[in-house]
Amino acid sequence: MTARVFAAGLLGLLGSISLSTHVMAQTPLPTPTVPQAQAADQRQGAYVDLNGAKIFYQIAGQGTPLILIHGFPLSGQLFQSQLAGLSNQFQVITPDLRGFGKSTAPNASGSIQTYAQDIVALMDHLGIKKAIIGGHSMGGQITLELYRERPDLFLGMVLIDTNAMPATVVEQAQWPAFGVQAQALGVPSIVPTITPQMLTGIERLLNPVPTLEMMDILAEGSLNGVKGGGQALATRLDYTPLLPTIKVPALVVVGLDDPIYPLEVSEMMKAAIPKARLVIIPSAEHASIYEQPGYANFTIAQWAATLPAQ
C-alpha cells in the first residue's frame, strides 16, 4: 500500500468518524408551533382579494415578469432566494396560494383549477399580460393548468420538481390524509413527515437555519390550506396529453434525489415537451430550488437569456 493510498484511507476513516460523531450528537430540531411559524414570517408585501380569498404576494425587480408558484404545503417563502437573486433581471412575483403562508382561504375546498384562476386574477390585478410562469411541485401542476386554460399568458414555462401525471391510487389516499392528520393533531404535526422529503439528510444535519426556516414554512399553513391542497393534489388532471402541445420554451428542473417526483418523471416531461431543457440539481431533494438556490438561480437566468426577445 502506497503512502498516498494509506493517507487517503486514513482521511476517509477520520471523516466518517467525525460525521458519525456529529450524527450521534445531533439534537432533533423542535417542530415550531403555528404562532412561532407566523412570527418567523417577516415578509413584507401586498394583499388582494381574489375569488373569495385574501392573497398575499411579493414583487421585486423590473423587467420581464417571472411568476413563481409554490407547492404543497409551502408558501412564497420557498422562493425568497429567487426574489432576491433574480430581481436584478426580472420582475419576480411570488404569491402565497390561498390557505398557505399569509394568504387566507374561505373554506377547505381546493382544486388545481381554483389556484390557477387565482393566478390569472392576480396577473389581471397587476396588469401583467404575459410572463414566464413557473411552479414547484403542485405549483408546477398549477402552471400546466394555466397553460391548458390560458396559453396566451406565457412567455416561457418553468417546471420544478413536479409531475404531469394524475395522482396514483396511493396518492389519492396520501394527500388528503395530511388534512385529516392536520385536523386531528394540528398543522405542525405534518412537519416531521414532510421536512425529510424536502431537504437532504446532509442539509438537515449540517445546516439547521434553512432547515428550521423550511419547518416554519410548513407549519404556517392553515387547516383550510392543507385540506384544500391535499384535495387538489388527489384530484388533479392528467396533464401528459398537454405536454406535446406546449409551444413556449420550457425549463424542467429536478433535484437529483427528489423522493416525491423522481428524476425519471422530469425526464419524461422533458422528452414530451417540444422546446424543453432539463436541468438536474445535485445534492437536492424535492425542494431543490430552496436547497440549492445559487444553482437554481443560475439555471433559470441562463435559460431565460435564450428566450426570444419580447
C-alpha positions as CSV (number, residue, x, y, z in Angstrom):
1,M,0.0,0.0,0.0
2,T,1.4,3.3,-1.0
3,A,1.7,6.3,1.4
4,R,-0.8,8.2,-0.7
5,V,-3.4,5.4,-0.6
6,F,-2.9,5.0,3.1
7,A,-3.3,8.7,3.7
8,A,-6.5,8.8,1.6
9,G,-7.9,5.9,3.5
10,L,-7.0,7.4,6.9
11,L,-8.6,10.7,5.9
12,G,-11.7,8.9,4.8
13,L,-11.9,7.0,8.1
14,L,-11.4,10.1,10.1
15,G,-14.1,11.9,8.1
16,S,-16.5,9.1,8.7
17,I,-15.8,9.1,12.4
18,S,-16.2,12.8,12.5
19,L,-19.5,12.6,10.7
20,S,-20.7,9.7,12.9
21,T,-19.9,11.7,16.0
22,H,-21.8,14.7,14.6
23,V,-24.8,12.5,13.8
24,M,-24.8,10.9,17.3
25,A,-24.6,14.4,18.9
26,Q,-27.3,15.9,16.7
27,T,-30.4,17.0,18.7
28,P,-33.6,16.8,16.7
29,L,-34.9,20.3,15.7
30,P,-38.1,21.2,17.6
31,T,-41.2,21.4,15.5
32,P,-42.5,25.0,15.5
33,T,-45.9,25.9,16.7
34,V,-48.3,27.9,14.5
35,P,-47.6,31.2,16.4
36,Q,-43.9,30.6,16.2
37,A,-44.1,30.0,12.4
38,Q,-46.2,33.1,11.9
39,A,-43.9,35.2,14.0
40,A,-40.9,33.9,11.9
41,D,-42.5,35.0,8.7
42,Q,-41.2,38.6,8.4
43,R,-42.0,39.1,4.7
44,Q,-43.4,42.4,3.5
45,G,-45.7,42.5,0.6
46,A,-49.3,43.3,-0.5
47,Y,-52.7,41.7,-0.3
48,V,-55.5,41.5,-2.8
49,D,-59.0,39.9,-2.6
50,L,-59.3,37.3,-5.3
51,N,-62.2,34.9,-5.9
52,G,-63.2,35.0,-2.2
53,A,-59.6,34.6,-0.8
54,K,-57.2,37.1,0.6
55,I,-54.0,36.6,-1.4
56,F,-50.6,37.8,-0.2
57,Y,-47.8,38.4,-2.8
58,Q,-44.4,39.9,-3.1
59,I,-42.8,41.7,-6.1
60,A,-39.2,42.6,-6.6
61,G,-37.3,44.0,-9.5
62,Q,-38.1,45.2,-13.0
63,G,-38.1,43.7,-16.4
64,T,-39.8,40.5,-17.7
65,P,-42.3,39.2,-15.2
66,L,-41.3,35.9,-13.6
67,I,-44.2,34.4,-11.6
68,L,-43.2,31.5,-9.3
69,I,-45.9,29.3,-7.7
70,H,-45.1,27.3,-4.6
71,G,-46.1,23.7,-3.9
72,F,-47.9,21.9,-1.1
73,P,-47.9,22.7,1.8
74,L,-45.5,25.6,1.4
75,S,-45.7,29.3,0.6
76,G,-44.0,32.0,-1.4
77,Q,-41.2,31.9,1.2
78,L,-39.9,28.9,-0.8
79,F,-38.7,31.4,-3.4
80,Q,-37.0,34.1,-1.1
81,S,-33.6,33.4,-2.7
82,Q,-35.1,33.8,-6.2
83,L,-36.9,37.0,-5.1
84,A,-33.5,38.4,-4.0
85,G,-31.2,36.7,-6.5
86,L,-33.2,37.1,-9.8
87,S,-34.8,40.5,-9.2
88,N,-31.9,42.3,-11.0
89,Q,-33.0,40.6,-14.2
90,F,-36.7,40.0,-13.8
91,Q,-39.8,41.4,-12.1
92,V,-40.2,38.4,-9.7
93,I,-43.7,37.8,-8.3
94,T,-44.2,35.2,-5.6
95,P,-47.8,34.7,-4.3
96,D,-48.9,32.6,-1.4
97,L,-51.7,30.3,-2.6
98,R,-55.0,30.5,-0.8
99,G,-54.7,29.0,2.7
100,F,-50.9,29.0,2.7
101,G,-48.4,31.4,4.2
102,K,-50.0,34.8,4.8
103,S,-53.0,34.1,2.4
104,T,-56.4,33.0,3.7
105,A,-58.9,30.5,2.2
106,P,-62.7,30.9,2.9
107,N,-63.1,27.1,3.1
108,A,-61.3,23.8,2.9
109,S,-62.2,23.1,-0.7
110,G,-59.3,23.1,-3.1
111,S,-58.5,22.3,-6.8
112,I,-55.7,23.0,-9.2
113,Q,-58.2,24.9,-11.3
114,T,-59.1,27.3,-8.4
115,Y,-55.4,28.0,-7.8
116,A,-54.9,28.7,-11.5
117,Q,-57.8,31.1,-11.6
118,D,-56.3,32.9,-8.6
119,I,-53.0,33.4,-10.6
120,V,-54.9,34.7,-13.6
121,A,-56.8,37.1,-11.4
122,L,-53.5,38.3,-9.8
123,M,-52.0,38.9,-13.2
124,D,-55.1,40.9,-14.2
125,H,-54.8,42.9,-10.9
126,L,-51.1,43.7,-11.6
127,G,-51.7,44.5,-15.3
128,I,-49.4,41.7,-16.5
129,K,-50.3,40.4,-20.0
130,K,-47.5,37.9,-20.4
131,A,-44.9,36.3,-18.1
132,I,-42.5,33.5,-17.6
133,I,-44.6,31.3,-15.3
134,G,-43.1,28.5,-13.2
135,G,-44.1,26.3,-10.3
136,H,-42.7,23.9,-7.8
137,S,-44.4,20.5,-7.3
138,M,-48.2,21.3,-7.0
139,G,-47.3,24.8,-8.4
140,G,-46.0,23.0,-11.5
141,Q,-49.3,21.4,-11.9
142,I,-51.0,24.8,-11.5
143,T,-48.6,26.1,-14.2
144,L,-49.7,23.3,-16.5
145,E,-53.4,24.0,-15.8
146,L,-52.7,27.7,-16.5
147,Y,-51.3,26.8,-19.9
148,R,-54.2,24.5,-20.6
149,E,-56.6,27.4,-19.9
150,R,-54.6,30.4,-21.0
151,P,-51.5,29.7,-23.2
152,D,-51.6,33.3,-24.3
153,L,-50.2,34.3,-20.8
154,F,-46.9,32.5,-21.3
155,L,-43.5,33.7,-22.5
156,G,-41.9,30.6,-21.1
157,M,-42.6,27.9,-18.6
158,V,-40.5,26.5,-15.6
159,L,-41.5,23.2,-14.1
160,I,-39.7,22.4,-10.8
161,D,-39.8,19.0,-9.1
162,T,-43.3,18.4,-10.5
163,N,-45.3,15.7,-12.2
164,A,-47.7,16.0,-15.2
165,M,-49.3,12.6,-14.4
166,P,-52.5,12.3,-12.4
167,A,-52.4,11.1,-8.8
168,T,-51.9,7.4,-8.4
169,V,-54.2,5.3,-6.2
170,V,-51.7,5.7,-3.3
171,E,-51.5,9.5,-3.8
172,Q,-55.3,9.7,-3.9
173,A,-55.3,8.5,-0.3
174,Q,-52.0,10.0,0.8
175,W,-52.5,13.7,0.0
176,P,-55.9,14.1,1.7
177,A,-54.5,12.2,4.7
178,F,-52.4,15.2,5.6
179,G,-55.5,17.2,6.0
180,V,-57.1,14.5,8.2
181,Q,-54.0,14.5,10.4
182,A,-53.8,18.3,10.5
183,Q,-57.4,18.5,11.6
184,A,-56.8,15.9,14.4
185,L,-53.4,16.9,15.6
186,G,-52.8,20.4,14.2
187,V,-50.9,21.5,11.1
188,P,-47.4,21.4,12.7
189,S,-47.9,17.6,13.2
190,I,-47.3,17.1,9.5
191,V,-43.9,18.9,9.6
192,P,-41.7,16.0,10.7
193,T,-43.1,13.8,7.9
194,I,-42.6,16.3,5.1
195,T,-39.3,18.0,6.0
196,P,-37.1,15.0,5.2
197,Q,-38.8,14.8,1.8
198,M,-37.9,18.4,1.1
199,L,-34.3,18.5,2.2
200,T,-31.5,16.0,2.0
201,G,-30.1,14.5,5.2
202,I,-26.8,16.3,4.8
203,E,-28.7,19.7,4.6
204,R,-30.8,18.9,7.6
205,L,-27.7,17.7,9.6
206,L,-25.3,20.5,8.8
207,N,-27.5,23.5,8.0
208,P,-30.0,23.9,10.8
209,V,-31.0,27.5,9.9
210,P,-32.5,26.8,6.4
211,T,-34.0,23.6,7.9
212,L,-35.7,25.5,10.6
213,E,-36.9,28.0,8.1
214,M,-38.4,25.2,6.0
215,M,-40.1,23.8,9.1
216,D,-41.6,27.3,9.8
217,I,-42.9,27.5,6.2
218,L,-44.6,24.1,6.6
219,A,-46.1,24.9,10.0
220,E,-47.6,28.2,8.9
221,G,-50.2,26.8,6.5
222,S,-53.8,26.9,7.6
223,L,-56.0,23.9,8.1
224,N,-58.1,25.0,5.2
225,G,-55.0,25.3,3.1
226,V,-53.7,21.8,4.0
227,K,-57.1,20.2,3.4
228,G,-57.7,22.0,0.2
229,G,-54.2,21.4,-1.1
230,G,-54.5,17.7,-0.4
231,Q,-57.8,17.5,-2.2
232,A,-56.3,19.4,-5.2
233,L,-53.3,17.0,-5.5
234,A,-55.5,13.9,-5.2
235,T,-57.9,15.1,-7.9
236,R,-55.5,16.7,-10.3
237,L,-55.9,16.1,-14.1
238,D,-53.7,14.1,-16.3
239,Y,-51.5,16.8,-18.0
240,T,-49.4,14.4,-20.0
241,P,-51.5,14.9,-23.2
242,L,-50.9,18.6,-22.8
243,L,-47.1,18.4,-22.9
244,P,-46.6,17.9,-26.6
245,T,-48.8,20.9,-27.3
246,I,-46.7,23.3,-25.3
247,K,-45.3,25.8,-27.8
248,V,-43.3,28.0,-25.5
249,P,-39.8,27.2,-24.3
250,A,-39.8,25.2,-21.1
251,L,-37.2,24.6,-18.4
252,V,-37.6,21.4,-16.4
253,V,-35.7,21.4,-13.1
254,V,-35.4,18.5,-10.6
255,G,-33.4,17.6,-7.6
256,L,-31.3,14.6,-8.2
257,D,-32.6,12.9,-5.0
258,D,-36.2,14.0,-5.2
259,P,-38.1,11.3,-3.4
260,I,-41.6,12.5,-4.3
261,Y,-41.4,13.1,-8.1
262,P,-38.1,11.3,-9.0
263,L,-35.8,12.2,-11.8
264,E,-37.4,9.8,-14.3
265,V,-40.7,11.9,-14.0
266,S,-38.9,15.0,-15.1
267,E,-37.1,13.1,-17.9
268,M,-40.4,12.0,-19.2
269,M,-41.7,15.6,-19.3
270,K,-38.6,16.9,-21.0
271,A,-39.0,14.3,-23.7
272,A,-42.6,15.1,-24.3
273,I,-42.4,19.0,-24.4
274,P,-41.0,20.1,-27.8
275,K,-38.9,23.0,-26.6
276,A,-37.8,21.7,-23.2
277,R,-34.5,21.7,-21.4
278,L,-33.8,19.5,-18.4
279,V,-31.5,20.6,-15.5
280,I,-30.7,18.2,-12.7
281,I,-29.7,19.9,-9.4
282,P,-27.2,17.8,-7.4
283,S,-27.4,17.4,-3.7
284,A,-31.1,18.3,-3.6
285,E,-34.3,16.6,-2.8
286,H,-37.9,17.9,-3.5
287,A,-37.3,21.5,-2.6
288,S,-34.3,21.7,-4.9
289,I,-34.8,25.4,-5.7
290,Y,-34.6,26.1,-1.9
291,E,-31.8,23.7,-1.1
292,Q,-29.5,24.8,-3.9
293,P,-30.6,28.4,-4.6
294,G,-27.4,29.6,-6.3
295,Y,-27.5,26.6,-8.7
296,A,-31.2,27.1,-9.4
297,N,-30.9,30.9,-10.0
298,F,-28.0,30.5,-12.4
299,T,-30.0,27.8,-14.3
300,I,-33.1,30.0,-14.6
301,A,-31.2,33.1,-15.6
302,Q,-29.1,31.2,-18.2
303,W,-32.2,29.6,-19.7
304,A,-34.2,32.8,-19.8
305,A,-31.4,34.5,-21.7
306,T,-32.1,32.2,-24.6
307,L,-35.8,33.1,-24.8
308,P,-36.9,35.2,-27.8
309,A,-36.8,39.0,-27.2
310,Q,-40.2,40.5,-26.4
